[in-house]
Amino acid sequence: MMYTRIAGTGRYLPEKILTNFDLEKMVDTSDEWIRTRTGVERRHQVRDDQTTSDMCVEAAKIAIEDAGIDVSDIDMVFVGTTSPDLVFPNAATLVQQRLGIPACPCIGMEAACTSFIYALTTADKFIKADETKCALVIGAECITKLVDWNDRNTCVLFGDGAGAVIVKPSDEPGIIATHLGADGQYKDLLYYPVGVSKDLHKAGTDEAAITMRGNEVFKVAVKTLGNVAAEVLRKAEIDQSELDWLIPHQANLRIIQATAKRLNLPMDKVILTVQDHGNTSAASVPMALDVGIRDGRIKPGQLLLMEAFGGGFTWGSILLRL
């Protein structure tokens, strides 16, 4: 059986840091309020002239070096993001050109915070179909450009960043199982109100900002993340007690803690990075993976469960052995 293995990882965070104390000067909030309700202590913010593809390129360079490959080895590029540079061409195409990767399929995927999980799941299918031998998969977000910095309920949550992985075929696991889902009935709980075919004239105004009903999102997120974890374990016929690490979407500490509890996992088996960069949407899972590998907690052969939940709602999980 053919598996998809992760051969290299990388991440990039913008230089500018906004601490909770910085936000105290901008909106009616406090460091204690933010930390106790979200777990966030700081977040990174792109420069005005910095784009999502800029961050993708930097994260990809590190992953390529980590995998010990050349750009000429890459034959497919995926970028999961909800904040691309342009309407078209897609961000994956921009990354391919800037890195000097030979012409190949370049796919942009938009599933909000679940975009990286969707992208990596799709790359896995292409590898198992023998359609690619080496794929670059990135989750990246300039989410702070979509935030209303006068809305204390949302501006404290989000940050920018990019995470990348190189994946290749392998005779040994690898990605063992995946599970994706979505349900548009929850659209009004978390959304961005402006698009190309709807109210584009409002872009850049106070009416164009992330809109979220936090309490309702929390309730659905906790239930759904528990279910998607259980489903991918069921597919693989693996008991949750065998998990070495949970790598969740870094949205909110309380959601992560509740999800771990539903899985009967202690928090010392959870890779937690939300305190350092806030909710980076599509970038949070690949960045957390990279952090865990590079600080030595995640070791070869260990069993990992990655999962995410985002606006739509969308959700997904991936079970793999490193």
N, C-alpha and C positions, 0 to 999 in steps of 0.2 A: 504493500500500500504506500502511496505517495503522501507525504506530509509537507507542510510549510513550516520552515524554521526561521527564527529571527537570527540574522547573522551579525547585525550591528544596530546600535541605537545612538541617538544624539538629541540634544535640545538646545534651544536658544531663548533667552529672555532679554528684552530691551534694557538698556542701561538705566533709564529713569525709574526711580522707585517712589511710590506714593505710600507712606505709612498711614496708619490710623490717625496718628497725631496731625499729619498733613490734612486729612479729611475733616478733622475737628475744626479747622480754620475755614473750611469751605461750606459745610452744611451743619445742621443741628444734630450732632452725633458725638460719640465719645469712643475712645479706645476700648474701654471696658464693655460698652454696649455691643460694639462690633465683634470683639473676641468671644464674648459669652454666647452670642446668638449665631455666629457664623464660623468662628475659628480663624478668621482671616486676620493677619497682623500687618501684612504689606502686600502690595501688588505692583507689577511692572507695567509701564505705559509707553507705547511707541511715540516717537517724535511725529510731528505733523507731516513730515515728508517721508515717513517710513511706512512701508506697506506689508501686507501679509506675505507676499512672495519674497520680500527681503528677508523676513524671518525664516521662511521655509528653506531658503538657500543656505543660510547659516547652519540650521539644524541638520540639513541634509549633508553638508560637507563633513560634519562630525560623524554622522552615521556611516557615511561612505568610508571614511578613514578607519572607523572602528571595525567595519566588516572586512577591511583589507582588499577592497576591490577598486577598480577603475570605473570612471563614469561610462566608459564604453561597454562595460558589462551589463549596464542597466537596460532592460528592454521594455519597461512599462513604468509609468509614473502615476501615482494617485495622490491627490490632495483633498483632504476633508476640511471644509471650512464653511462658515456662514457669513464670512466677511472678506470675500475675494477682492483683489485689486480692481478688477473690471467686470462688467457684465459678460463680456467675451473679449479675447479668448480666455478660457478658464485658467485658473491659477497653476494647474499642473503643467500646462503648455508653457507658461512663463518660466516656471522652474526648470523645465527640460532645456529650454533655450539658454538660460543664464548659466546653467551648470555645464553646458556643452555635451549633454547626453544626445547620442544619435537619435534621429527621428524614430518615434515609437508611439504607441497608444498612450495618450495622456488624459486622465479622467479626473474631473472635479466632482466631488460628492458633497451634497448639502443635506445634513440631517441634524442641524444645530449641534448640541453638545455630543451627540452620538456619531458625528461625522467620521471620526477616526475609526471607530469600531465598524461602521458600515464599510469604510474604505479597505481596512485590513481584511475583513470578511470576504470582500469581493476579490481582493488580490489572492486570497487563499483559494478561491474557486478557480481562478485563472491558472494558478500553479498546478492544482490537482487535475485540471483539464489539459495540462502540458502546453499551455498557451504562453507561458512566460517562464524564464529561467532565473530572472533576477529583477525584483521590483522594488522601487522606492515608494514608501507609503508615509505620508505626512499628515499630521493634524495641526492646524495653525489658526490663529485668531487675532485680529485687531479689534477685539470686542469693545474696547474703551471708546472707539469712535462711534459706537451706537448707543452710548450711555448718556442719560440726562444727569449732568453733574450737580443739579439742584435737587435731585430726587434721592434722599438719603436711604430709601429702602432698596435701591438698586445700585447706586454708584459705589457703595462700599463693597460690593460683591465681586466685581469683575476685574480681570487683568489680561494682559496680552502675552503671547508666547507661541512657541512652535516646538513640536516633538516629531522625530522622524525615526523610521526603522527601515532596514534593508531585509528583505525576505527572499529565501531561496528554497528550492525543492530539497527534500531529505527523505531517506528511507526510514528514519526514526522520528518520533514526535519531538518537537512540532506542535502545531495547532491540532488539537484533538477534536474539538467540537465548537460550533458557533450557533448563536441564536439572535435573530433580529425581529423587531416588531415596531408597530406604530399605530396610533389611533387619533385621527383628526378631531374627534369630538372634544378634545381638551384644548383646542387651538387658542381659545380666548384666555386661558390661564397664563400663557407665556408666549409673547410674540413681539415682532417688530412691525409697526403698522404701515410701513412704506415699502413699495417695490416698483419695479419697472412698469408694470401694467396697472398699478394702483397707487394713486396719490403721489406720484413722483415729484410733483411740484412742492410737496411738503418737506422734501429732503433738505436737511440743513436748518430746519426750523425747530421750535420747541415741541412741535407735534410729532417729530420723528425721534423716538427713543424707545428702548426696551420697556415693555409693559409686562408686569408680573403680579400675580395674586399669590403672594408668598406662602400663606398658610395652606391653600389648596394644593399648590405645587408640591409642598413638603409631603402631604398625606399620600398623594398619588405616587410620588417618587419613591418613598420608602417601600410601599407595597410592591411596586413594579420592579424595583431593583432586587428585592428578595426573590420575586418570581422568576426573573430572567436568569439569576444565578442558579436557582433550583432546576430550571429547564435545561440549561447547558450541561449541568452535572448529570441530569437524568439521561440526556442523549448519550453521554459518554459512559454511563453506568459506573460512575465514580461517586463515592460518598464524600460529603463535604468535609469530613474529618481528615481526609487525605490532603486537603489543600495546604500548601505551604504559605501562600500569600494571596491576599485580595488586593487588587489594584483598581480602586473605584474612581469614577469621575469625581474630581475634586471640586464639588459645588458648594458644600456646606458641611461643617464638622458634624452637626447634629444628624444630617441625613446619613453620613458615613457611619456614625456610631450606631444608628438605628438599623442600618443594613447589616453591619457586622453582627449585631445582636440576633437578628433574624436567622443568620447563618451559624449561630453559636460559635463565632470566631472571636478570640480575644483581640483587642486593639493592637497588641504587639505582633499580630500577623497581618496587619493592614499597612500598606504604604501610604503615608499621609504627607501631603505637600501643600495642602490648601492654605496653611498658615503663611507660606512663603510667597505665593503668587495669586491667591484668590481663585476665583472661577475663571479659568482660561478656556472654557468651552471645549472645542474639538482638540485643543492642545493638551488638556490636562492628563489624560490617560497615558499617552506616549511619553510625556515629560516625567510622570511619576515612575513609569517603567525604567526610564533611563537613570533616574535618581537612585532607585533601588538596586540596579545593577552596578552602578559606579561606586556606591558607598559600601558595596560588598554584602548587603543583606540578601539580595537575590543571587542564588548560585546555580550553576549549570545542573540540569537534572531535576530542579524543583518544579512543583506544579503550581501554576498561576491562574487566577481567574480575573480577567479584566472586564469591567462593565461600565456602561454609561447610560444616561437618561437626559433627554433634551426636549426643547420646544417642538410641539407638533401634536401630541407628544411622540417622540421616537425613543427607542431603547435597544440595547443589544449587549451581548456578552460573548466572550471568547475564553475558552479553556485551553491552555497550552502548557507544554513542558519545555522549559528553556533549553 
